[in-house]
């Protein structure tokens, strides 16, 4: 049932009507979660527990690998655990945040329909199978904004840790309110600011970085190729899928590029991350079109998007798939015949 058009107060009331009496809830982020997904999940768990009296746990699939994301969980002491530590049969209420049922980049078991789905991304086809679906209306730049409105509507005063988590979730997903930002994002950002712990925020934003981080960046820049309006790099095997998105984000600042694409392999999956600085383009739509028919999952919105494609078979087959994916993107960028130049070349 779609509830997107309702007020936050009406949404919280609908949660109570639909799920009052459930025994135990489980909120799942998307796999390899980012701060927006984790903050939103913890906030929803707080609403379900405080408003409905349902004890609720938060879990994720994949890993939390990026330094800022690891610091985010550690510093704020967020109650979030790997799905491997969860017995799914112990729960009778399931929720997905910052993802959707059909996207499949989450750890919800096959055959289980989530009772609650809350996501700021555009609604995917066939997503209205869930009893409670608050999906991307285009009015929010972060799912943390949606859940901040839920907290306010439920009159739940967040702890400094939860306020900091939601604040950073909005900050990270909107790139300091510069990207895909709406009035509700700004309003919630300002409402949260007096409630955050600035010392904890600083620890998250400036973590110590491992040596392999710098080695990966060195390789990313060394392998990057600049085409007319696009920069593309292959990171090879990465120690964390999060790094693919981080590199794509960093390369999007290159002044000659409207598009930046980074790819990397992790545990027999090819991860792709796409960024776009041209507001007339839609990264989410493009990545879904390019990756259609390749399996896995893909999604996003105007300026940022990502995909995960299974790598199967022999190494030669995997290399062929990676070349085909890059070829499709180059064709979409209109640079298919170009050779590109190295970022380290004097020609760049």
C-alpha positions as CSV (number, residue, x, y, z in Angstrom):
1,X,0.0,0.0,0.0
2,X,1.5,3.3,-1.1
3,X,1.6,5.9,1.7
4,X,4.0,8.4,0.1
5,X,1.3,11.1,-0.3
6,X,0.4,11.0,3.4
7,X,1.9,13.3,6.0
8,X,4.6,12.0,8.3
9,X,2.1,11.9,11.2
10,X,-0.4,9.9,9.1
11,X,2.4,7.5,8.1
12,X,3.3,6.8,11.7
13,X,-0.3,6.3,12.5
14,X,-0.7,3.9,9.6
15,X,2.3,1.9,10.9
16,X,0.5,1.5,14.2
17,X,-2.8,0.4,12.6
18,X,-1.1,-2.2,10.4
19,X,1.5,-3.7,12.7
20,X,0.4,-3.2,16.3
21,X,0.7,-6.6,18.0
22,X,3.7,-7.9,16.1
23,X,6.2,-9.6,18.3
24,X,9.6,-8.7,16.9
25,X,10.9,-6.6,14.0
26,X,13.9,-6.8,11.7
27,X,15.0,-3.8,9.6
28,X,17.4,-4.5,6.8
29,X,19.6,-2.0,5.0
30,X,20.8,-2.5,1.5
31,X,23.9,-4.6,1.1
32,X,27.3,-3.0,1.9
33,X,25.3,-0.2,3.6
34,X,26.2,3.5,3.5
35,X,25.5,6.0,6.3
36,X,22.1,7.0,4.9
37,X,20.9,3.4,4.9
38,X,22.2,2.6,8.4
39,X,20.9,5.8,10.0
40,X,17.5,5.3,8.5
41,X,17.3,1.7,9.6
42,X,18.2,2.6,13.2
43,X,15.7,5.4,13.2
44,X,12.9,3.1,11.9
45,X,13.8,0.6,14.6
46,X,13.4,3.4,17.2
47,X,10.0,4.3,15.8
48,X,8.7,0.7,15.9
49,X,10.0,0.2,19.4
50,X,9.0,3.5,21.0
51,X,5.7,4.0,19.2
52,X,4.4,0.5,18.6
53,X,6.3,-1.4,21.4
54,X,7.9,-3.8,18.9
55,X,11.5,-4.8,19.8
56,X,13.4,-4.3,16.6
57,X,16.8,-5.3,15.4
58,X,18.9,-3.9,12.5
59,X,21.0,-6.0,10.2
60,X,22.8,-5.8,6.8
61,X,24.2,-8.0,4.1
62,X,27.7,-7.7,2.7
63,X,30.3,-5.7,4.6
64,X,30.9,-2.2,6.0
65,X,34.3,-1.6,4.5
66,X,34.8,2.1,3.8
67,X,36.8,3.9,6.6
68,X,34.1,6.6,7.2
69,X,31.4,4.0,7.3
70,X,33.3,1.8,9.7
71,X,33.9,4.8,11.9
72,X,30.2,5.8,11.6
73,X,29.1,2.5,13.2
74,X,31.9,2.3,15.7
75,X,31.9,5.9,16.9
76,X,28.1,6.2,17.2
77,X,27.8,2.7,18.7
78,X,25.0,1.9,16.3
79,X,23.0,-1.3,17.1
80,X,23.5,-2.9,13.7
81,X,24.8,-6.4,13.0
82,X,25.6,-8.7,10.0
83,X,22.7,-10.8,8.8
84,X,24.8,-13.9,9.6
85,X,24.2,-13.2,13.2
86,X,20.4,-13.1,12.8
87,X,17.9,-16.0,12.9
88,X,15.3,-14.8,10.4
89,X,12.6,-17.2,11.7
90,X,12.5,-15.3,15.0
91,X,10.9,-12.3,13.4
92,X,7.3,-11.6,12.3
93,X,7.8,-8.1,11.0
94,X,10.3,-7.2,8.2
95,X,11.3,-3.8,6.8
96,X,13.7,-2.6,4.1
97,X,15.2,0.9,4.1
98,X,17.0,2.8,1.4
99,X,16.3,-0.1,-1.0
100,X,13.2,-1.8,-2.5
101,X,11.9,-5.3,-2.8
102,X,12.7,-5.9,-6.5
103,X,16.2,-4.3,-6.4
104,X,17.6,-7.4,-4.7
105,X,20.6,-5.6,-3.2
106,X,19.5,-6.7,0.3
107,X,19.5,-9.7,2.5
108,X,15.8,-10.4,2.8
109,X,15.4,-14.1,2.1
110,X,13.7,-15.1,-1.2
111,X,10.0,-15.5,-0.8
112,X,9.7,-13.1,2.1
113,X,7.7,-9.9,1.3
114,X,8.8,-7.0,3.4
115,X,6.0,-5.5,5.5
116,X,7.6,-2.1,5.3
117,X,9.7,-0.5,2.6
118,X,10.9,3.1,2.9
119,X,13.2,4.5,0.3
120,X,13.9,7.9,-1.2
121,X,14.8,6.5,-4.6
122,X,12.3,6.4,-7.5
123,X,9.7,3.7,-7.3
124,X,10.6,0.6,-9.1
125,X,8.1,-1.3,-11.2
126,X,6.0,-3.8,-9.2
127,X,7.0,-2.3,-5.8
128,X,3.5,-1.9,-4.5
129,X,3.4,-5.4,-3.2
130,X,4.3,-4.3,0.3
131,X,1.7,-3.6,2.9
132,X,3.4,-0.3,3.8
133,X,5.4,1.4,1.0
134,X,6.9,4.9,1.4
135,X,8.9,5.2,-1.8
136,X,10.7,7.9,-3.8
137,X,8.4,10.7,-4.6
138,X,11.3,12.9,-5.8
139,X,10.8,15.1,-2.7
140,X,13.8,13.8,-0.7
141,X,17.5,13.6,-1.3
142,X,18.1,11.1,1.5
143,X,16.1,8.3,3.2
144,X,17.4,9.8,6.5
145,X,15.2,12.8,5.8
146,X,12.2,10.6,5.6
147,X,13.0,8.9,8.9
148,X,13.7,12.2,10.6
149,X,10.2,13.3,9.7
150,X,8.9,10.1,11.2
151,X,10.8,10.7,14.5
152,X,9.4,14.2,14.7
153,X,5.9,13.1,13.9
154,X,6.1,10.4,16.6
155,X,7.5,13.0,19.0
156,X,10.7,10.9,19.6
157,X,13.6,13.0,20.7
158,X,16.7,11.3,19.1
159,X,19.8,10.7,21.2
160,X,22.9,12.7,20.1
161,X,24.2,9.5,18.5
162,X,21.0,8.9,16.4
163,X,20.8,12.7,15.5
164,X,24.4,12.6,14.4
165,X,23.8,9.5,12.3
166,X,20.8,11.0,10.5
167,X,22.5,14.3,10.1
168,X,25.5,12.6,8.5
169,X,23.2,10.4,6.4
170,X,21.6,13.5,4.8
171,X,25.0,15.3,4.5
172,X,26.6,12.4,2.8
173,X,23.8,11.5,0.4
174,X,23.2,15.1,-0.7
175,X,26.9,16.1,-0.7
176,X,26.4,18.8,1.9
177,X,22.9,19.8,0.5
178,X,24.4,20.4,-2.9
179,X,23.0,17.4,-4.8
180,X,19.4,16.2,-5.2
181,X,18.4,18.4,-2.3
182,X,14.8,19.4,-1.4
183,X,13.2,21.7,1.2
184,X,12.5,18.7,3.6
185,X,16.3,17.8,3.5
186,X,17.3,21.3,4.5
187,X,14.6,21.5,7.2
188,X,15.6,18.2,8.7
189,X,19.3,19.0,8.5
190,X,18.7,22.2,10.4
191,X,16.4,20.5,12.9
192,X,19.1,17.8,13.6
193,X,22.1,20.1,13.8
194,X,21.6,21.4,17.4
195,X,21.1,17.8,18.5
196,X,24.3,16.3,17.1
197,X,27.6,15.6,18.8
198,X,30.1,17.5,16.8
199,X,33.1,15.7,18.2
200,X,31.6,12.4,17.1
201,X,30.9,13.9,13.7
202,X,34.5,15.0,13.3
203,X,35.7,11.5,14.2
204,X,33.5,10.0,11.4
205,X,34.5,12.5,8.8
206,X,38.3,12.3,9.4
207,X,39.1,8.6,10.1
208,X,42.5,7.0,10.0
209,X,42.9,5.3,6.6
210,X,44.7,2.0,5.8
211,X,47.6,1.8,3.4
212,X,45.5,-0.2,1.0
213,X,43.2,2.8,0.6
214,X,46.0,4.9,-0.9
215,X,47.3,2.0,-3.0
216,X,43.8,1.6,-4.5
217,X,43.5,5.3,-5.3
218,X,46.9,5.2,-6.9
219,X,45.7,2.3,-9.1
220,X,42.4,4.0,-9.9
221,X,44.1,7.2,-11.2
222,X,46.7,5.2,-13.0
223,X,44.1,3.2,-14.9
224,X,41.6,6.0,-15.5
225,X,40.9,7.0,-19.1
226,X,39.5,10.4,-20.0
227,X,37.1,10.6,-23.0
228,X,35.1,13.5,-24.3
229,X,32.8,14.3,-21.4
230,X,33.5,11.0,-19.4
231,X,36.1,9.4,-17.2
232,X,36.2,5.7,-16.7
233,X,38.4,3.5,-14.5
234,X,38.6,-0.2,-13.5
235,X,39.8,-0.8,-10.0
236,X,40.2,-4.6,-10.5
237,X,39.7,-6.5,-7.3
238,X,38.8,-4.2,-4.4
239,X,38.9,-4.8,-0.6
240,X,35.6,-3.2,-0.1
241,X,32.7,-2.5,-2.6
242,X,32.2,0.9,-1.0
243,X,35.5,2.0,-2.6
244,X,34.0,1.8,-6.1
245,X,31.4,4.5,-5.2
246,X,34.0,6.6,-3.5
247,X,36.3,6.6,-6.5
248,X,33.4,7.4,-8.9
249,X,32.5,10.3,-6.6
250,X,36.0,11.7,-6.5
251,X,36.5,11.4,-10.3
252,X,33.2,13.3,-10.8
253,X,35.1,16.5,-9.7
254,X,37.3,16.3,-12.8
255,X,36.4,19.5,-14.7
256,X,36.4,17.9,-18.2
257,X,33.9,15.1,-17.2
258,X,30.1,15.1,-17.1
259,X,30.1,11.4,-16.4
260,X,32.4,9.3,-14.1
261,X,32.2,5.5,-14.0
262,X,34.2,3.2,-11.7
263,X,34.1,-0.6,-11.6
264,X,35.6,-3.2,-9.3
265,X,35.2,-6.8,-8.4
266,X,34.5,-8.2,-5.0
267,X,33.6,-11.8,-4.2
268,X,32.6,-12.8,-7.7
269,X,30.4,-9.7,-8.2
270,X,31.2,-6.7,-10.5
271,X,30.3,-3.4,-8.8
272,X,29.7,-0.3,-10.9
273,X,29.2,3.2,-9.7
274,X,28.1,6.1,-11.9
275,X,28.1,9.8,-11.3
276,X,26.7,12.6,-13.4
277,X,27.2,16.4,-13.1
278,X,24.7,17.3,-15.9
279,X,21.3,17.9,-14.4
280,X,19.7,17.1,-17.7
281,X,20.8,13.5,-17.5
282,X,19.6,10.7,-15.2
283,X,22.3,8.3,-13.9
284,X,19.7,5.9,-12.4
285,X,17.9,5.4,-15.7
286,X,21.1,5.0,-17.7
287,X,22.6,2.4,-15.4
288,X,19.4,0.3,-15.5
289,X,19.3,0.5,-19.3
290,X,23.0,-0.4,-19.7
291,X,22.9,-3.3,-17.2
292,X,19.5,-4.7,-18.3
293,X,19.7,-8.4,-19.0
294,X,23.0,-8.9,-17.2
295,X,21.5,-10.1,-13.9
296,X,22.2,-8.6,-10.5
297,X,20.7,-5.3,-9.5
298,X,20.9,-1.6,-10.6
299,X,19.4,1.6,-9.5
300,X,19.8,5.2,-8.4
301,X,18.5,8.6,-9.3
302,X,19.5,11.7,-11.2
303,X,23.2,12.3,-10.4
304,X,24.3,9.0,-8.8
305,X,23.7,5.3,-9.4
306,X,25.2,1.9,-8.9
307,X,24.9,-1.7,-10.0
308,X,26.0,-5.2,-9.0
309,X,26.4,-7.9,-11.6
310,X,27.4,-11.5,-10.9
311,X,30.7,-12.7,-12.3
312,X,30.4,-16.4,-13.2
313,X,32.4,-18.9,-15.2
314,X,36.1,-18.8,-16.1
315,X,38.3,-15.7,-15.8
316,X,38.2,-15.2,-19.6
317,X,34.4,-15.0,-19.5
318,X,34.5,-12.5,-16.7
319,X,36.9,-10.3,-18.6
320,X,34.6,-10.4,-21.7
321,X,31.7,-9.4,-19.5
322,X,33.6,-6.4,-18.0
323,X,34.6,-5.3,-21.5
324,X,31.0,-5.5,-22.7
325,X,29.7,-3.5,-19.8
326,X,32.3,-0.8,-20.4
327,X,31.5,-0.8,-24.2
328,X,27.8,-0.3,-23.4
329,X,28.6,2.7,-21.1
330,X,30.9,4.2,-23.7
331,X,28.1,3.9,-26.3
332,X,25.7,5.5,-23.9
333,X,28.2,8.4,-23.3
334,X,28.7,8.8,-27.1
335,X,32.4,8.0,-26.9
336,X,32.4,4.4,-28.2
337,X,35.0,5.1,-31.0
338,X,37.3,7.1,-28.8
339,X,40.5,5.7,-27.3
340,X,40.7,8.1,-24.4
341,X,43.8,9.4,-22.7
342,X,45.4,8.7,-19.4
343,X,44.9,11.2,-16.5
344,X,48.7,11.0,-16.1
345,X,49.3,12.0,-19.7
346,X,50.3,15.5,-20.8
347,X,47.4,15.2,-23.3
348,X,44.8,15.0,-20.5
